[in-house]
Amino acid sequence: MLGKVIPTLLLSLAVAPASAEVTLINPFHVPESQEQAVLEHWEQARDLLETQPGYISTTLHRSLQPNSQFHYINVAKWESTDDFKAAISEMNKSLPPLSIPGVEFYPALYEVIRN
């Protein structure tokens, strides 16, 4: 699923500024029976991405409420859109796509507009 979502996200970034710091916010659904496999894949992706130029940080959040819309949310910071796109391209070459039924991702890049 992630292998299908990331190319769509990259296409949508064609109009985004390439030089400002960006934040990836990626909420996702995970069937309870697949949590361990998804967490292992997330850790592999994190380990690879944190070695890439422009990487700042990433954190994985889990909801404390069982009825929340998204049980997991990944938040990652990158120095620029270009750095993020290059890192995802490298990840797609190095890591097999996550293909687990029922796992749905909704990634998007954001910029800070107010503090």
C-alpha positions in Angstrom: 0.0 0.0 0.0 2.8 2.5 0.9 4.4 1.7 -2.5 1.2 3.0 -4.2 0.7 6.0 -2.0 4.2 7.5 -2.1 4.3 8.0 -5.9 1.0 9.8 -5.7 2.4 12.0 -2.9 5.5 12.8 -4.9 3.5 13.8 -7.9 1.5 16.2 -5.8 4.7 17.8 -4.5 5.7 19.0 -8.0 4.2 22.4 -7.1 5.5 22.6 -3.5 8.5 24.9 -2.7 11.6 22.7 -2.7 13.8 24.6 -0.2 11.8 25.2 3.0 11.6 22.7 5.9 8.7 20.4 5.5 6.8 18.0 7.8 5.4 14.7 6.7 2.2 13.8 8.6 1.1 10.3 7.7 -1.9 8.9 9.6 -2.7 5.3 8.9 -5.0 2.4 9.7 -3.6 -0.9 10.8 -5.6 -4.1 11.5 -4.8 -5.2 15.0 -3.5 -8.6 13.7 -1.0 -6.8 11.5 0.4 -4.3 14.0 3.7 -6.1 14.6 4.5 -6.4 10.9 3.7 -2.8 10.2 5.8 -1.6 13.2 8.8 -3.7 11.9 8.4 -2.2 8.5 8.2 1.3 9.9 11.4 0.7 11.9 13.2 -0.5 8.7 12.0 2.5 6.8 13.0 4.9 9.7 16.5 3.3 9.9 17.1 3.8 6.2 15.5 7.3 6.0 17.5 8.7 9.0 20.7 8.2 7.0 19.5 10.3 4.1 20.5 13.9 3.4 18.0 16.4 4.8 16.5 14.1 7.4 15.8 15.9 10.7 13.6 13.6 12.8 10.7 11.2 12.9 8.3 10.1 15.6 5.5 7.4 15.5 2.4 8.2 17.6 -0.2 5.7 18.7 -3.7 6.8 19.8 -4.7 6.2 23.3 -8.4 6.1 22.3 -9.5 2.8 20.7 -12.2 4.6 18.6 -9.9 7.2 17.0 -10.0 7.6 13.3 -6.3 6.8 12.9 -4.6 4.5 15.3 -1.0 5.5 14.2 0.4 8.8 13.0 4.0 9.2 11.7 5.4 12.7 11.8 8.8 13.3 10.1 10.7 16.5 9.5 12.9 17.2 6.5 15.0 20.1 5.5 13.3 20.4 2.1 10.8 18.8 -0.2 13.7 17.8 -2.5 15.4 16.0 0.3 12.2 14.1 1.2 11.6 13.1 -2.5 15.2 11.9 -2.9 15.0 9.9 0.4 11.7 8.3 -0.6 13.1 7.4 -4.0 16.1 5.7 -2.2 13.7 3.9 0.2 11.6 2.6 -2.7 14.8 1.1 -4.3 16.1 -0.5 -1.0 13.0 -1.6 0.9 10.2 -3.8 -0.5 6.8 -2.0 -0.4 4.5 -2.7 2.5 1.8 -5.0 1.1 -0.5 -5.9 4.0 -4.3 -6.1 3.4 -6.2 -3.6 5.4 -3.3 -1.2 6.0 -4.2 2.3 4.6 -1.8 5.3 4.6 -2.7 9.0 4.0 0.7 10.8 3.8 1.0 14.5 3.0 3.8 17.1 3.4 3.0 20.3 5.3 4.7 23.6 5.9 4.5 25.7 9.0 2.5 28.8 8.4 2.0 30.0 12.0 3.9 29.7 15.3 
